[in-house]
Amino acid sequence: MATRKRPGENGRRDGTPSKHKPPRADGPGHVAALILARGGSKGIPLKNIKMLAGVPLLGWVLRAAVDSKKFSSVWVSTDHDEIEKVARAWGAQVHRRSPEVSKDSSSSLDTIQEFCRLNPEVDFVCHIQATSPCLHPFHLTEALEMITEQGYDSVFAVVRRHHFRWQEVNKASGELTRPLNLDPLNRPRRQDWDGELCENGSFYFSTRHCIMNEGLLQGGKVAYYEMKAEYSVDIDVDIDWPVAEQRVLRYGYFGEANPEVVRLMFCNVSGCLTEGRIYLSKSGEQMVSVNTRDTAGIRMLQRENTEVVLLTSALDSVGRPLADRVAEVTGCQVVEVGAEPLKELKPMVEEKKLGWKDVAFMGCDMPDVGCLNLAGLSAVPHDAPSVAINAAKYICRSGGGAGAVREFAEHILLQKEKAKARRRSTDSV
């Protein structure tokens, strides 16, 4: 869990104390989450919707904000049509920012002030940065409590760094550098030094009054919320991407379900286990191609006591003999479902005395949307249509029949290991 430290006080830019409204007696009022996602990123084009570990970058923070259930409204401020589509698919309302605040020179404060002017009902804004994909709902919940229960006007996220800093000098001047935060004669060991608190940019809670009247995101009675280093990820340039992807796979927030209890996985044969094609021989026999990586992934799940049930559809024209052969190769039960798989799979889940939080589902098209939304963990291959992609919690880097099932199996097992590690950590406290 993130720890809270004692906050400091802040004031106006000219150093004089700022006046701020007392907290409302009946609660904070309307608290809006706001993610700024301009389309003109210079470092990484359309960075905010680039896929990171199977999810659009913007989706990671939107999932955390929505699942926290602490916001009166969740918004994305953008000037780009594709970003708007992704934002709405992940449950956000959209503020179409004006050209005046969409320039390279526009500040975050300019855009947030425009949002506040257009939404006078908003009392508090939580500015969440899309480039912080390891944000979890509990971070937002605990930081908001500092406002609602402790009476602060602004709260922002920090991380503890153990970096020795030295003064920058003009080499041509002959000036010598000097230490800024250490004594070279008494260099502390890491375990003997508390380090320093640095903004990690994950989020900034602030009152409407501070934003509009003071022109500050960190004004009035100010506090910081300390996040652990593993959750403090920032993405600015291309070289940050692979590092962030590995971090988010281990420490990211994948939804409300507890992945440790996944006991059943449903997976479509056509479009997931196979590429969706059916080959016909000269004699009329049906054939499909199954990737050995995918069958290995299924066996990995089975060894961890996760039952895998494969799904065929009458619409796929997969005959019974072919379905039986797939069952033989994979060691899985194969079930035929109709046009609405959810209706037929719900009784199966209930019969096994499981909840949908205990279920993983891999689909690939519109009929699967209900199951993708309901399952604790859900995924689609990279080449699935957008209607399925928008409903899934994880989008594989691989296509159907090309390793997507193996990738999702590894994802399920990684989430289980994360859950076990968290439980061990909690038990040891």
N, C-alpha and C positions, 0 to 999 in steps of 0.2 A: 504494500500500500504506500502511496505517496505520503510524505510527512509534511506537516505544516509548521512553519517557523514563525517567530514573532515578527510582525510587519513593521515597516518604518513609515514615517509620515512624509507626505509630499506636499508641495504647494504650487503657486502660480509660477509661470516662467520667470517673472521678475523677482521671485523669492519671497513675496508677501504671502501670508497665509490665505488659503482659498476658503470661501464659504461654500458649504454643501448642505444639501437637504438631508434631514434626518430620515432614517429608514421608515417605511410605512408601517403603521401599527398592525395592519392586517396582512402583511406579506409584501413581497417585492413588486407586485403588480405584474405588468406584461413584460416577460423576459424573452427576448428574441435572440436566437443564434444566427449569426451572419457570417458567411464564408465569402470572401472576395476572390473572384476567379475571372480575371480579365483574359481575353483571348490572345493578347499580343505578347506573350512571354518571349523574352529575347534569348535566355539561356537554353531552354528546351521548348520548341514550338508546341503549343497546345498542351503544355505540361499538365495542366489541371485535370485533363481527362485521359492522359496516357495511362495504359494498363500497368499496374504495379501489383505483382503477385496475384494476378487474376482478377483484379478489381480496379476500376478507374480511380486514379489518385484521389479525386474529389469524393468518391464513394466511401473511403475509409473514415473520413471525419464526419460525413453525413450519417453514416451508420451509427457512430458513437453518439452523435447529438440526438438523433431520433430515439435511439434505445435508452438514453438517459431518462427520458420522459419528464424532464425538468423544464422544458422550454414551452412557452405559449405558442411560439411559431419558430420555424426553421427556414432560413432563407439562403439563397445564393445570389450574389450580386455579380452580374456579368454583362458583357456587350457582345456575346458570341452565341449564335444559334445552336451549335453542337453542344456547347457547355450547358445551355439551357435545357436541352433534351435529356442529358445525363442527370442534371440536377433534379428535374421533375421525376425521372425514373427512380431516383433514390429517395423520394419523399419530401423534397424541398419546394418551397415557393420561390419564385424568381423575381428579383428586382432588376429590371433592365436599366442599367446605369446610363446616364447621359454622356454625350461625347465630351463634355467639359471635364468629367472625372474619369475618362477612359484613356487619357494621354499617358505617355511614358513618364511625364513629370508629375502626374497626379499622385497625391499621397493617399494612404489608407484612410487617414482622418477625413480627407475631402469626401471620399466615397461614403464613409459611415455617416457623416453629417447629412449628405444628400438623402441617404436612406431614412434617417431620423425625421427629416423634414417631410418626407412623403408618407411616413407612418407615425403620426402623432400619438397613437395609442401606446407606443413602445416606451417603457420606463427604464429598462436595462438592456444593454446590448452585450452579447458575448461574441467578440470577434475571434473566430477560429480560423487558423491558417490551414489551407488545403495541403500544404507541404509538411504536415505533421501526422503521418499515417499510423503512428502507434498510439494515438489518443484513444482512451477508453472512457466509457460512460462514468465510471467512478471518479475519474479526474474532474470532470465537469460538475458532478454532483457535490463532491467535497468542496470544490472552490466556490460554488454557489452558496453553500451553507455558510461560508465565511461572510457573505453579504446578508443572507436572510437571518442568520442566528447571531452573528457577531457585529453586525452593523457597519461593515466596511463599504466604501463607495466604489472602489476598484480593486480588482484582484487579477494578477497576471502570473503566468507560469515561468518557473526558473528551473535550472538544473545546476548541480554542484560540479564544478570543474577543478581539477588539480593541475593547473598550468602555471609555470613560472613565466612571468612576463617581463620583457626588457624594452627599454625606450628605443623607438625608431630614430635613426640619425641620418643626416645627409652625408653619405660617404665622402663626397668631394670636399666637405668642409673640414675633415679631419676630427670632427667631434667624436667623443667616445660615448658609447652606450652606457646605460646604468640600469641596475635592477629596479623594477617598479613594485614588486610585491614579495621580495625575499632579501635576506641577508646572506650573501655568498659564503661568509665565514661560518654560518650556521644554517646550512641547507636542511630543512626539515624532511624527515621521511614522510611518505604519503600517509602512513597510519598515525603520524603525530601532527598532521596538518588538516584542518577542517576544509581547506580549499576555499573557493569563492563562488558566490551565486551569480549566474549569468542568465539573462533571458533566453529561453529556448524557443520562443515564438509560437508555442502551441495555441495559446488563447489569451484573451484580454477581456475580462468583465469590466464594465463601466456603467455608471449611471448616465441617463440622458442629460442630466444637468452638467456633468463634467464634460461630456462630448460637445454639447451645443453652447453652453455658457462659458466654460473654461477653455475650450479648445484642447482638451487633454483626454487621452485614453487612460492615463494613470494620474488621477487627480483626487482631491478630497482626502478622505481617510484611506490610505493605500496599504495593501497587504500583498505578499507574494505567496504562491503555492508551489512547493518544491516537488518536482517529479523526479523519479529515478532515471538514471542515465540510459537504461535500456529502452525507455519510452520516448527519449528525446532524440528524434530523428528529423533532420531538415534536408530538403532536396532543392538544390539551386542550379547545379550544372550536371551534364551527362554522367560524369564520373561518380556522382553521388548515387545514381540509380541502382546499380547492382548491390551496393552495400545496403541501401535502404530496403531492397527487396528481400535480402536474407534476414534483416532485422525484423521486418514486418511479418514474415512467415513464422518467426519464433515468438514475437512479442505483440503482434497486432491483435485487434479486436475483430473476431469473426462472427459475432452475433450473440444472441442471448442464450442459446442452447449450451449445455455442458457437454462438450465433445467426449468426455471420459465415459459417458454412459451410452454412446452409440452402439447399438447391438444388431442393427439390421440395415442393410443397404439395398435399395432398389436401383437397378441400372437397365436402361434401354439397350437392347441388342442392336437394333438398327440406328445408326447415327452416333452411337457412343462406343459400344464394343466393336462395331464394324463401321466402315465408312458410309454405310447406308445403301450400298449397292448389293444387288442379288445377281449372281452370274448363272446363266442357264447353259447346260451342256447340250451337245447335239441330240442326246437322248432325252432331253427335257429335265434332267436333274438340276436341282438348285444347289448353288455353292455360295459361300461367303468367305471373306478373308478375315481371320482373327489374329491380331498382333500378339506375339508371345510375351511382350512386355505387359500387356493388359492382363493376360491370364496369370502372369506372375504376381501382378498387383492384387488380383482377386485372392490368390492363395495367401498373400501376406495378411489380408484382412481375416481370412478364415482361420489362420493360425492364432490370431488375436481374439478369437471367439466372436467375430462379427459375421453374421449370416448374410450371404449375398444372394439375392433373388433377381434373376434376369427377366426382363419384360419384352414380350413381342406383342404386336398389334395385328388385328385382322386386316388393318389398312396396309400393312407392310408386305403382305403376300408371302410371309415366311411360313412354309409348310411345316406340318408336325414332324416329319422325318428330319428336317433340317434343325428344328428346335431341339429335338431329342439329341442330335449330334452335338449341338452347342452345349447342352446340359452335360453330356458325357465328357467333353473336352475340358470344361470349366469346373465340373463338380458342383454345379449350382442347380437349384430348381428353376425351371423356366415356366413363367405364367403368361397366358395370353390375356391382354386387357382390351377394352373397347375404346371408344372415342373420348371418354372421360376417365382416365386411369384412377383419379382420386376416389371415385365412387366405389371402385372395386378393391382398392388397396386399403382404404380405411378399415373395413372389416378384418383384413389380415393383420393389421397393426393391433387392433383391439383383441383379436383372438390370441395373439402372442403376449398380451398383457403389457404392451408398450405404449408410450406416448410418442407423438411425432417429434418431440425433442430428442428421442432416442434413435431417430431414423435419419439416415443419409440417403439422398436421392440424386441420381444423375439422369438428366433428361436432355432433350435436344430440340423441342419445338413447342408450338402453341398448346397442344393438349396437356403438356407437362407443367404448365405454369402454376396450377393449383398446388401440385406436389412440391415444386421448387420453392414456393412461398412458405409452405407449411413445415417442411422438413427442418430439423435442427441444423444439419449441414446439407447444402445442395450445390450442384455444379453442372456446368454445361461445357461441351468442347468449344474450342476457340472458333470453329466455323459454324456454330449454331446461329440461327436467325436472332435478330435483336429482341424480339418479343420474349424469347427464352433467356437471353443474356441479361435482360433487365430484371428478371425474376430470380436469378441465381445469386447465391452468396459468394460463389467462387467461379471464375471463368478460367478454364485450363489454357495453358499455352499451346498444348497439342490439339490436333483435330480429332474427330471421330475415327476410330480404327487405327490411330497413329500414336497411341500411348496416353490418351486422355484418361482412361480408366486407371492406369497405373499412377498417373499424376494425382488424381483425386484420392486414390487409396493412400498414397504417401501423405497427402494433406490431412486425411482423417487420422492417421496414426500419429502425425506430428501434433495435432491438436490434443489427442489423448495424452501424449507425453507432457505437453504443456500443462494440462489440467492436473496430472499427477504431481508435477513439480510444484505447482501452486499449493496443492493440498499438503505436500510434505513441508513446504515453507510455513504454511499456516499452523500445522501440527507442532512445529518446532518452536513457535513463538510462546 
